[in-house]
Amino acid sequence: MQKYIIESPHTAENCEQAVKDIHAAGYLHHFEWGCKDNDHTAWAIVEAESPEHAKQMIPWYLREKVRIVKVVKFEVADEEHHAKQK
């Protein structure tokens, strides 16, 4: 399993439906929402087998605009190695 950040923008008009559909799919507890600050975007950090699998957590009508980014954590030794490669 890999870790991914999901960024899923939606409109104010489909906000309530997006929350309901993500809840119905069983993923609501993974997501944070910017809607109360007029940024209609949902974010989550999830474990999934692939970016495509992570995308399936989003309702079909929002998938066109979803952004999935694989994320990793670096240890101190990894950071030093990464810096030397630049």
Rosetta constraint file for C-alpha pairs under 8 A:
AtomPair CA 1 CA 47 HARMONIC 5.90 0.50
AtomPair CA 1 CA 48 HARMONIC 5.32 0.50
AtomPair CA 1 CA 49 HARMONIC 4.83 0.50
AtomPair CA 1 CA 50 HARMONIC 7.69 0.50
AtomPair CA 2 CA 47 HARMONIC 5.41 0.50
AtomPair CA 2 CA 48 HARMONIC 5.56 0.50
AtomPair CA 2 CA 49 HARMONIC 6.04 0.50
AtomPair CA 2 CA 50 HARMONIC 7.02 0.50
AtomPair CA 2 CA 70 HARMONIC 7.15 0.50
AtomPair CA 2 CA 71 HARMONIC 7.86 0.50
AtomPair CA 3 CA 45 HARMONIC 6.76 0.50
AtomPair CA 3 CA 46 HARMONIC 5.57 0.50
AtomPair CA 3 CA 47 HARMONIC 4.47 0.50
AtomPair CA 3 CA 48 HARMONIC 6.39 0.50
AtomPair CA 3 CA 70 HARMONIC 5.84 0.50
AtomPair CA 3 CA 71 HARMONIC 5.61 0.50
AtomPair CA 3 CA 72 HARMONIC 6.95 0.50
AtomPair CA 4 CA 45 HARMONIC 5.60 0.50
AtomPair CA 4 CA 46 HARMONIC 5.45 0.50
AtomPair CA 4 CA 47 HARMONIC 6.28 0.50
AtomPair CA 4 CA 48 HARMONIC 7.20 0.50
AtomPair CA 4 CA 51 HARMONIC 7.24 0.50
AtomPair CA 4 CA 54 HARMONIC 7.25 0.50
AtomPair CA 4 CA 68 HARMONIC 6.32 0.50
AtomPair CA 4 CA 69 HARMONIC 5.28 0.50
AtomPair CA 4 CA 70 HARMONIC 4.32 0.50
AtomPair CA 4 CA 71 HARMONIC 5.48 0.50
AtomPair CA 5 CA 43 HARMONIC 6.95 0.50
AtomPair CA 5 CA 44 HARMONIC 5.60 0.50
AtomPair CA 5 CA 45 HARMONIC 4.47 0.50
AtomPair CA 5 CA 46 HARMONIC 6.50 0.50
AtomPair CA 5 CA 67 HARMONIC 7.98 0.50
AtomPair CA 5 CA 68 HARMONIC 5.70 0.50
AtomPair CA 5 CA 69 HARMONIC 5.17 0.50
AtomPair CA 5 CA 70 HARMONIC 6.47 0.50
AtomPair CA 5 CA 71 HARMONIC 6.87 0.50
AtomPair CA 6 CA 42 HARMONIC 7.76 0.50
AtomPair CA 6 CA 43 HARMONIC 5.41 0.50
AtomPair CA 6 CA 44 HARMONIC 5.15 0.50
AtomPair CA 6 CA 45 HARMONIC 6.34 0.50
AtomPair CA 6 CA 46 HARMONIC 7.62 0.50
AtomPair CA 6 CA 54 HARMONIC 7.39 0.50
AtomPair CA 6 CA 55 HARMONIC 7.63 0.50
AtomPair CA 6 CA 66 HARMONIC 7.07 0.50
AtomPair CA 6 CA 67 HARMONIC 5.86 0.50
AtomPair CA 6 CA 68 HARMONIC 4.78 0.50
AtomPair CA 6 CA 69 HARMONIC 6.71 0.50
AtomPair CA 7 CA 41 HARMONIC 6.81 0.50
AtomPair CA 7 CA 42 HARMONIC 5.87 0.50
AtomPair CA 7 CA 43 HARMONIC 4.71 0.50
AtomPair CA 7 CA 44 HARMONIC 6.93 0.50
AtomPair CA 7 CA 66 HARMONIC 5.78 0.50
AtomPair CA 7 CA 67 HARMONIC 5.04 0.50
AtomPair CA 7 CA 68 HARMONIC 6.47 0.50
AtomPair CA 8 CA 41 HARMONIC 5.41 0.50
AtomPair CA 8 CA 42 HARMONIC 5.08 0.50
AtomPair CA 8 CA 43 HARMONIC 6.38 0.50
AtomPair CA 8 CA 58 HARMONIC 7.61 0.50
AtomPair CA 8 CA 62 HARMONIC 7.03 0.50
AtomPair CA 8 CA 63 HARMONIC 7.72 0.50
AtomPair CA 8 CA 65 HARMONIC 6.72 0.50
AtomPair CA 8 CA 66 HARMONIC 4.58 0.50
AtomPair CA 8 CA 67 HARMONIC 6.42 0.50
AtomPair CA 9 CA 40 HARMONIC 5.81 0.50
AtomPair CA 9 CA 41 HARMONIC 4.07 0.50
AtomPair CA 9 CA 42 HARMONIC 6.31 0.50
AtomPair CA 9 CA 62 HARMONIC 7.46 0.50
AtomPair CA 9 CA 65 HARMONIC 6.68 0.50
AtomPair CA 9 CA 66 HARMONIC 6.68 0.50
AtomPair CA 10 CA 14 HARMONIC 6.55 0.50
AtomPair CA 10 CA 15 HARMONIC 6.37 0.50
AtomPair CA 10 CA 18 HARMONIC 7.72 0.50
AtomPair CA 10 CA 40 HARMONIC 5.48 0.50
AtomPair CA 10 CA 41 HARMONIC 5.92 0.50
AtomPair CA 10 CA 62 HARMONIC 6.73 0.50
AtomPair CA 11 CA 15 HARMONIC 5.99 0.50
AtomPair CA 11 CA 40 HARMONIC 5.98 0.50
AtomPair CA 12 CA 35 HARMONIC 7.86 0.50
AtomPair CA 12 CA 40 HARMONIC 6.30 0.50
AtomPair CA 14 CA 18 HARMONIC 6.03 0.50
AtomPair CA 15 CA 19 HARMONIC 6.38 0.50
AtomPair CA 15 CA 35 HARMONIC 7.80 0.50
AtomPair CA 15 CA 40 HARMONIC 7.05 0.50
AtomPair CA 16 CA 20 HARMONIC 6.29 0.50
AtomPair CA 17 CA 21 HARMONIC 6.00 0.50
AtomPair CA 18 CA 22 HARMONIC 6.08 0.50
AtomPair CA 18 CA 59 HARMONIC 7.06 0.50
AtomPair CA 19 CA 23 HARMONIC 6.05 0.50
AtomPair CA 19 CA 28 HARMONIC 7.26 0.50
AtomPair CA 20 CA 24 HARMONIC 6.05 0.50
AtomPair CA 21 CA 25 HARMONIC 6.19 0.50
AtomPair CA 21 CA 59 HARMONIC 6.48 0.50
AtomPair CA 22 CA 26 HARMONIC 6.46 0.50
AtomPair CA 22 CA 27 HARMONIC 5.58 0.50
AtomPair CA 22 CA 28 HARMONIC 5.44 0.50
AtomPair CA 22 CA 57 HARMONIC 7.19 0.50
AtomPair CA 22 CA 58 HARMONIC 6.63 0.50
AtomPair CA 22 CA 59 HARMONIC 6.76 0.50
AtomPair CA 23 CA 27 HARMONIC 5.73 0.50
AtomPair CA 23 CA 28 HARMONIC 4.56 0.50
AtomPair CA 23 CA 29 HARMONIC 7.92 0.50
AtomPair CA 25 CA 57 HARMONIC 7.25 0.50
AtomPair CA 27 CA 31 HARMONIC 7.21 0.50
AtomPair CA 27 CA 57 HARMONIC 6.83 0.50
AtomPair CA 30 CA 44 HARMONIC 5.48 0.50
AtomPair CA 30 CA 45 HARMONIC 6.94 0.50
AtomPair CA 30 CA 46 HARMONIC 7.07 0.50
AtomPair CA 31 CA 42 HARMONIC 6.13 0.50
AtomPair CA 31 CA 43 HARMONIC 5.39 0.50
AtomPair CA 31 CA 44 HARMONIC 4.56 0.50
AtomPair CA 31 CA 45 HARMONIC 7.74 0.50
AtomPair CA 32 CA 42 HARMONIC 5.62 0.50
AtomPair CA 32 CA 43 HARMONIC 5.26 0.50
AtomPair CA 32 CA 44 HARMONIC 6.30 0.50
AtomPair CA 33 CA 40 HARMONIC 7.26 0.50
AtomPair CA 33 CA 41 HARMONIC 5.94 0.50
AtomPair CA 33 CA 42 HARMONIC 4.52 0.50
AtomPair CA 33 CA 43 HARMONIC 6.44 0.50
AtomPair CA 34 CA 38 HARMONIC 6.62 0.50
AtomPair CA 34 CA 39 HARMONIC 4.84 0.50
AtomPair CA 34 CA 40 HARMONIC 5.63 0.50
AtomPair CA 34 CA 41 HARMONIC 5.50 0.50
AtomPair CA 34 CA 42 HARMONIC 6.48 0.50
AtomPair CA 35 CA 39 HARMONIC 4.94 0.50
AtomPair CA 35 CA 40 HARMONIC 4.50 0.50
AtomPair CA 35 CA 41 HARMONIC 6.55 0.50
AtomPair CA 46 CA 54 HARMONIC 7.34 0.50
AtomPair CA 47 CA 54 HARMONIC 7.67 0.50
AtomPair CA 48 CA 53 HARMONIC 6.01 0.50
AtomPair CA 48 CA 54 HARMONIC 5.60 0.50
AtomPair CA 49 CA 53 HARMONIC 6.14 0.50
AtomPair CA 49 CA 54 HARMONIC 7.64 0.50
AtomPair CA 50 CA 54 HARMONIC 6.41 0.50
AtomPair CA 51 CA 55 HARMONIC 6.15 0.50
AtomPair CA 51 CA 68 HARMONIC 6.20 0.50
AtomPair CA 51 CA 69 HARMONIC 7.62 0.50
AtomPair CA 51 CA 70 HARMONIC 7.50 0.50
AtomPair CA 52 CA 56 HARMONIC 6.51 0.50
AtomPair CA 53 CA 57 HARMONIC 7.37 0.50
AtomPair CA 54 CA 58 HARMONIC 7.88 0.50
AtomPair CA 54 CA 68 HARMONIC 7.39 0.50
AtomPair CA 55 CA 63 HARMONIC 6.79 0.50
AtomPair CA 55 CA 66 HARMONIC 7.38 0.50
AtomPair CA 55 CA 68 HARMONIC 7.11 0.50
AtomPair CA 56 CA 60 HARMONIC 7.78 0.50
AtomPair CA 58 CA 62 HARMONIC 6.54 0.50
AtomPair CA 58 CA 63 HARMONIC 6.20 0.50
AtomPair CA 58 CA 66 HARMONIC 7.92 0.50
AtomPair CA 59 CA 63 HARMONIC 6.57 0.50
AtomPair CA 62 CA 66 HARMONIC 6.52 0.50
AtomPair CA 74 CA 78 HARMONIC 5.38 0.50
AtomPair CA 74 CA 79 HARMONIC 5.98 0.50
AtomPair CA 75 CA 79 HARMONIC 6.27 0.50
AtomPair CA 76 CA 80 HARMONIC 6.44 0.50
AtomPair CA 77 CA 81 HARMONIC 6.27 0.50
AtomPair CA 78 CA 82 HARMONIC 5.99 0.50
AtomPair CA 79 CA 83 HARMONIC 6.07 0.50
AtomPair CA 80 CA 84 HARMONIC 6.33 0.50
AtomPair CA 81 CA 85 HARMONIC 6.56 0.50
AtomPair CA 82 CA 86 HARMONIC 6.94 0.50
